[in-house]
């Protein structure tokens, strides 16, 4: 069973969900208070997920878009 942690240091707008062993399993972020933090975190995850995708040079993109 997961419960909200009351033993962690409190940061307003950040709450951890812990299991029976008091191990963090999830986090609840108040987006009204920490929207910028969430956006940075999410952007970082997207970047990590895409780091193995093939890359194109600027010149390749120009040729593809402009047809030259």
C-alpha positions in Angstrom: 0.0 0.0 0.0 1.3 3.4 -0.9 0.9 6.3 1.5 2.0 9.9 1.6 5.3 10.4 3.4 5.1 12.5 6.5 8.7 11.8 7.6 10.5 13.5 4.7 11.7 17.1 4.9 8.8 19.2 3.7 9.0 21.4 0.7 5.7 23.2 0.0 4.1 21.8 -3.1 6.2 18.5 -3.2 4.8 15.3 -1.6 6.3 11.8 -1.9 4.3 8.6 -2.0 6.1 5.9 -0.1 5.6 2.1 0.3 5.4 0.2 3.5 9.2 0.3 3.8 9.1 4.1 3.6 10.8 3.9 0.2 9.8 6.7 -2.2 7.7 5.4 -5.1 6.2 8.5 -6.6 6.0 12.3 -6.2 3.1 14.7 -6.4 4.1 18.2 -7.6 1.8 21.2 -7.1 2.0 22.6 -10.7 0.7 26.0 -9.5 3.8 26.4 -7.4 6.4 24.4 -9.4 5.4 24.5 -13.0 8.8 25.7 -14.2 10.5 22.8 -12.2 8.1 20.3 -13.8 8.7 21.6 -17.3 12.5 21.4 -16.8 12.2 17.9 -15.5 9.9 16.8 -18.3 12.1 18.4 -21.0 15.2 16.6 -19.5 13.3 13.2 -19.7 12.3 13.9 -23.4 15.9 14.8 -24.2 17.2 11.6 -22.6 14.6 9.5 -24.5 15.7 11.0 -27.8 19.5 10.9 -27.3 19.9 7.8 -29.4 17.8 9.0 -32.3 19.6 9.7 -35.6 20.9 13.2 -36.0 20.9 15.5 -39.0 23.3 18.3 -39.7 22.0 21.8 -40.2 22.9 21.5 -43.9 20.9 18.3 -44.2 17.9 20.0 -42.7 18.2 23.0 -45.0 18.4 20.7 -48.0 15.4 18.7 -46.9 13.3 21.8 -46.2 14.4 24.0 -49.0 14.7 21.2 -51.5 18.2 22.2 -52.6 
